[in-house]
Amino acid sequence: MKKSSLVIIFLGLAIGCIGQKPISLEGNIWILDSYRTETGLVTVLRDTRITAQFQDGRITGDAGCNSYFSEYTANKGHIEFGPVGVTEMYCSEPEGVMEQELDFLQVLESVEGYVIVSATLELTDAHGDVVLIFTVA
């Protein structure tokens, strides 16, 4: 491929990105794709949806069965959550949803860092290990 063709392709890609705002932590609904358990990262159960919405120092969302909420502070890739509150419903379906919810909420309390790459939010623990992976809705 000639240099002129490469320049045209590069310019086309660069122009396509102009005007696109970077995705921010706040102002989006994030959908959980996977979370860390003792055995490693696992995907969210089929027919369940775990969400997170960050706004004005508060996180709210659906934990699969119950709603949850907490306060948070975030600065330069570091994030800290306050105590997490949860509604108290019981869901029997799909099988395992309550265990998944408990796992998610426990992992959320261990989070200390975050990074947004493209449309993906990765939350990390104190060791820098990815423990929650969300995509923007």
N, C-alpha and C positions, 0 to 999 in steps of 0.2 A: 504494500500500500504506500502511496506517495505521501510526502510530508504535508502537502496541501490538503489531502483527504483527511489526515489525522487532525489537522488544525480545524477543519470544518466540523468534524465530529465533536471535538473538544468544545468548540464554541457553542454548538447546538446543545450540548449537555449543560454547559455553564449558564446559557440563557434560560434553559428550562428550569433552573433552580432559582433564578432571580425572582424576588417577590414572595418566595415561600418562607413563611415564618417558621422558625424552629419550634418543635413541639415542647411545651413546657409542662412541668409537674402539675401546675394548677390549671383549672379551666377545661379539663378533659375527663372523660370517663375511661378508666383503665380496666381491662378485662384480664383476669388471671389465666395464664396458660399453664404454668407449672409452679410447683413449690417443693422445697427440700424436706425430706423425711430422713429417718435414720439410714434408709437404704439408698438415698440419693434423690435427684430431682424426679418427680412424678407429675404426670399431666392431670389436669382437673378431670373429675368424673364426667362421663357423658351425661347430658341432660341436666347439668348443674352450671351455675354461673356465679362466679365470685368477682365482685367489682370493687373499685376504689376511686373515690373522687376527692381530690385535695382542693380546698378552697379556704382562704383567709385563716390559715393556721388550724384548720379542722380537716380530718379525714372521715368520710362516711362511705358506707357501701353495703353490699349484700354479701354475706359470708357463705351463701349456699342455701341456707334455710333462714337464718336470722339476719337482721340488720345489725351493723356495728358502727361505732363512732369513737373518735379519740381526738385529742389535740396533738399537734406536731409542730416542730421547728425544723427548718431546713436551711442549710447554708453551705454553698460550695461543695456539694456532693455528700455532706453529712446530714443525716436526718435522725430525729429523736422523737419517739411517740410517748405520750402520757398513758395513763391507765386506759385500757380499752373497755368500753361498755357494750353490752350485747342484749338484744331482746331475748326472750326466753321461750321460744316455740320449740316444738319437737317435730321433726320431719322423718318419716319412715322410708320415703322413696326419693331418689333411687337408693338402693342399698349402699351403705357406707357414707352417706352425705353428712351425717352428724360427726363421724370420725374425721372426715375431711375438713369440716368446719373447725373442729377443735385444733387439728394440726395447723391449719392456716392461721388461726388467731394466735397460737403459741409462737409460730415462726414470725408473725408480724411484730410481736413484742421483742424479738431478738434483733430486729433490723437496726443498723447504725449508719448505713450509707446507701447512696443511690446514684445511678447513671442512666441517662436517656440517650439511646442510640437509635436514630431514625424514629420509628414509631414504637420502640420497645423500651420499657422501664424495667431496669434490673435493680432489685433491692438486695443489699448485702449485709452480712453479719459483721461482728467485730474482727473476724479474721480476713474479711474481704471476699468471702465465699458468697456466691449468688444463692439466695434462699427463696426469692420470689421473682417470677418473670411475668410481666403484664404486657399487653399490647393495647394501643389506644383504640377506642371503639370507633 
